[in-house]
Amino acid sequence: MTHFDWADIPIDPECEESSFCVVPGQDSKARPMLERLSATVVLSTEALAAEEASTVSEQYSHLRIYQNVIVTTAELKVCEINIENINVATGEIPEDAQFTDVPFVRFRKQLGSTQAERPRAQLVTDIHGRNRERESTIFVVNSQHLDDFIYQCELPDDVGQYVRAR
């Protein structure tokens, strides 16, 4: 193997993206449940990729794409809200906020994976870009919509450009 790295490749399905998750009744002092689970999934995916890098036979394509996915029986809902409507003192949103059921959501956040140690992130000069380089994406999929999620997962036709640019 001549190259091993992570790339931020746009991948379907198009869906809502969030950096926050709220689970009713969760301990407010503990690290949020989705963040804990996602961090474990990301580290597991990275470990699998590293293991396969040294063991996958040459008879297969050299390109490998790994995606973090959590399948749950929980109902997934999103709330689109103007941040000005959040009560800063309590962290609560207005009671009339509208929630929408979704089959899956893209959860994107820094989770403490090994990719945060990559030197490429240090080459980005602005703090927003540096933080974005260290984020991981995890799809959270309601189990009743898993078939639809898999069907919609398509790689872009120009996926090679993301690999060659590294």
N, C-alpha and C positions, 0 to 999 in steps of 0.2 A: 504494500500500500504506500502510495507516495504522498497522500494528503488526507488529513483527518481534521474536520472542523465543523462548526455549526453555522448554518446560514438561515437568515430570516426570509423564508420563501413564502410568498402569498399562496395560500391553499384554500380551496373551497371546503366546506360550504360557507357562503356568506351568512353571517349571523350577528347577533348583538355581541358586543365586546364589553367586558367589564374588568375593573381592577379591584372591585369591592364585592363582598358577598356577606349577606346578613342571614343568619339562621335564627329564627325565633327561639327564645329560651336558652341561648348559648351564654356561657359564663363570660361576662364582659372583660374579665382580666386575663383570660387565656388567649393564646394565639388562635385566630379564627379557624374553625374546623377545615374549611376548604383549603386554606393556605397550608395547614399541616399536611393534609392528604396530598395536595399538589406538589409540595416539596419532596415528599417521598416518591411520588410517581416520576418526577423529573430526574431525581437521582437514580432511580431504577432504570429509566430509559437510557440515561447516559452510561450507566454501567453495562447495560446490554449492548449498546453501540460500541463501547470500548472492547468488550469481549468478542463481539462479532468481527471487529476490525482485524483481530489477530487469528481468527479461526475460519472465517467464511472462505469457501473454496474459490479458486480462480475461475471456475466454470460459470460463476454467476456474475452479473453486472457489478462494476465497481461502485456504482452510485447507490447509496442507501439513504432512505429518508425515514426518519422516525418521528412520530407524532404522539404527544401525550394526550391520552383520553381517559376520562373517568366516566363510567356508566353508573347511573343511579336510578333508583325508583322514586326519588323525590320529584315533586312538581317543580319546574323551573319557571321563575317569573322574573321579569325585568320591570324596573320603574325608571322611566325617563323623567328627570326632574331638573329644573333650573337650580343651580347651587345657591342662588340668592334666596330660595324658598326654604332652605334648611335652617332650623333653629340652631345657631352656633352654640348657645348655652347648653342645650340638651342633646344636640346631635340628631334630633328628631325631624322627620319630614312632615309636611302637612297631612292632616287626616284625609283630605280629599285627593291625595296622590293616586294616580291610576297605575295599576299593575297589569302587565300583559303576560299570558302564558306563552312560553317558547319551548320548542323541542330540544334545543341545545344552545349553548352559549360559549363564547370564546373568553376564557379567563386569562388575563395577561398581567404578570406581576414579577418583581424580583423575588426569587424564592430561595436564594442561597445555594444554588447549584454550583457545580464545578465550573460551568461556563463563565461565571462571574470573575474567574481568575484569568481569563484569556487576555493576552497582551493587546489584542486588536481593540478591545474596549478602551484601552489607555490612549489609543491613537485618535479617538474622537475628541475634538477640542471643546465642544459645548457640553454642559452638564446634562441637558435633556437627551442629547444623542448618546452620551455615555451611559445614562440610566437605561435608555431604550435597548442598548446593546446587551445589557445584563438581564433583561426580562426573559421570562419563559412563557410559552403559550400552552394552555391546557384546554382542551375541549371538554366541557361537561355536558353529557348527553343523557336525556331521559331514556330509560330502557325501552319504553314503548316506541321510541323513534330511532332506535339504533340502526335498523335496516335502511331507513331514509338517510340517516347521517352517512353511513358507509357508501350508499349510492351516490350521494352528492360530493363526496370527497374526490376531487379531481386535482391533479397537478397541472400547473400552467404549461402550455406548449413550450414555453421558453425556459423551462426549469434549469437547463444547462447553463444559462447565463449567470445564475446565482452561484453556481459551483465554480465556474471559471473565474468569476470576479474575486474569489477569495484568494 
